[in-house]
Amino acid sequence: MYLQLFGTVVIAGIVGYLSEKSGFTRNGTLQSIIICVGGAFLFYFVRIMFGLRFGAPGVDAIISSIGALIVIPTHWRRGR
């Protein structure tokens, strides 16, 4: 159980970093990683409580991280 949690955090961090470097988001590297890890944590605990899952834990981490990046509307911020 704890290994799935650690794997979820690592995968979410990688997704956040890659989304920023590829130009999918323009939040900043640290902000994208925080958003992805938060979304992955949330879905991880929903998965434990309610049994909702899309597939393997790694697939769930990737889908929830990308979903969190899409849901959080940080691209509407004013210029830096």
C-alpha positions in Angstrom: 0.0 0.0 0.0 2.8 2.4 0.9 4.7 1.5 -2.2 1.7 2.4 -4.4 1.5 5.8 -2.6 5.2 6.5 -3.2 4.9 5.4 -6.8 1.9 7.6 -7.3 3.9 10.6 -6.0 6.9 9.9 -8.2 4.8 9.4 -11.3 2.8 12.5 -10.6 6.0 14.5 -10.2 7.3 13.2 -13.5 4.0 14.1 -15.3 4.1 17.6 -13.8 7.7 18.1 -14.9 7.2 16.8 -18.4 4.0 18.8 -18.9 5.8 22.0 -18.1 8.9 21.2 -20.2 6.7 20.1 -23.2 4.7 23.4 -23.1 1.4 21.7 -22.1 1.2 24.1 -19.2 2.8 27.5 -18.4 2.5 27.4 -14.6 6.1 27.0 -13.6 7.8 23.7 -12.9 7.3 23.6 -9.2 3.7 24.7 -9.4 2.9 22.0 -12.0 4.5 19.3 -9.9 2.5 20.5 -6.8 -0.8 20.4 -8.8 -0.1 16.9 -10.2 0.9 15.5 -6.8 -2.2 17.0 -5.2 -4.5 15.5 -7.8 -2.8 12.2 -7.6 -3.1 12.1 -3.8 -6.8 13.0 -4.0 -7.5 10.3 -6.5 -5.4 7.8 -4.6 -7.5 8.3 -1.5 -10.7 8.2 -3.5 -9.5 4.9 -4.9 -8.9 3.5 -1.4 -12.2 4.7 0.0 -14.6 3.9 -2.8 -12.7 1.4 -5.0 -12.9 3.7 -8.1 -10.1 2.9 -10.5 -9.2 3.1 -14.2 -6.6 0.3 -14.2 -3.3 -0.2 -12.6 -2.1 2.3 -10.0 0.4 3.9 -12.4 -2.3 4.5 -15.0 -4.5 6.0 -12.3 -1.6 8.3 -11.2 -1.1 9.5 -14.8 -4.8 10.1 -15.5 -5.4 11.9 -12.2 -2.3 14.1 -12.7 -3.3 15.2 -16.2 -6.8 15.7 -15.0 -5.6 18.0 -12.2 -3.6 20.1 -14.7 -6.6 20.5 -16.9 -9.0 21.3 -14.0 -6.8 23.9 -12.3 -7.3 27.0 -14.5 -3.9 28.8 -13.9 -3.6 29.9 -17.5 -6.0 32.7 -16.8 -3.6 34.5 -14.5 -2.3 37.8 -15.5 1.3 38.1 -16.9 4.3 37.3 -14.7 
